[in-house]
């Protein structure tokens, strides 16, 4: 039984590494083809800040990234 657990854990890391490399290459290609722009990144960052710091939004703090 210990051998099958080792095999499962041994295979899990390379799959994660391959997935990470795949995502990084996809981000680079999308950036080069202008699917991802600085304006999009600013909008996403503003949205994430508003979600995680919602209590500041309720207090009137402007979390828009300019």
C-alpha positions as CSV (number, residue, x, y, z in Angstrom):
1,X,0.0,0.0,0.0
2,X,2.9,2.4,0.8
3,X,4.2,1.9,-2.7
4,X,1.0,3.1,-4.4
5,X,0.9,6.2,-2.2
6,X,4.4,7.0,-3.2
7,X,3.5,6.6,-6.9
8,X,0.5,8.9,-6.5
9,X,2.5,11.6,-4.8
10,X,5.5,11.1,-7.1
11,X,3.3,11.8,-10.1
12,X,1.4,14.7,-8.7
13,X,4.3,17.2,-8.7
14,X,5.3,16.8,-12.4
15,X,1.7,17.3,-13.4
16,X,1.6,20.5,-11.4
17,X,4.8,21.7,-12.9
18,X,3.6,20.9,-16.4
19,X,0.3,22.8,-15.7
20,X,2.2,25.8,-14.4
21,X,4.5,25.9,-17.5
22,X,1.4,25.5,-19.7
23,X,-0.4,28.5,-18.0
24,X,2.7,30.7,-18.1
25,X,3.2,30.0,-21.8
26,X,-0.5,30.8,-22.4
27,X,-0.2,34.1,-20.5
28,X,2.8,35.1,-22.6
29,X,1.0,34.2,-25.8
30,X,-2.2,36.1,-24.8
31,X,-0.1,39.1,-23.7
32,X,1.8,39.1,-27.1
33,X,-1.5,38.8,-29.1
34,X,-3.1,41.6,-27.0
35,X,-5.8,39.5,-25.4
36,X,-4.3,40.7,-22.1
37,X,-3.6,44.4,-21.8
38,X,-2.5,46.7,-19.0
39,X,-6.1,48.2,-18.8
40,X,-7.5,44.7,-18.3
41,X,-5.0,44.0,-15.6
42,X,-5.9,47.2,-13.8
43,X,-9.6,46.4,-14.0
44,X,-9.0,42.9,-12.6
45,X,-6.8,44.2,-9.8
46,X,-9.4,46.8,-8.9
47,X,-12.1,44.2,-8.8
48,X,-10.0,41.9,-6.6
49,X,-9.2,44.7,-4.2
50,X,-12.9,45.5,-4.0
51,X,-13.8,41.9,-3.3
52,X,-11.2,41.4,-0.6
53,X,-11.4,44.8,0.9
54,X,-15.1,45.3,0.6
55,X,-15.4,46.9,4.0
56,X,-13.2,49.8,2.8
57,X,-15.5,50.2,-0.2
58,X,-18.4,50.6,2.2
59,X,-16.5,53.3,4.0
60,X,-16.1,55.2,0.8
61,X,-12.5,54.3,-0.1
62,X,-11.7,54.4,-3.8
63,X,-9.9,51.2,-4.7
64,X,-9.7,51.9,-8.5
65,X,-6.1,51.3,-9.8
66,X,-5.2,54.2,-12.1
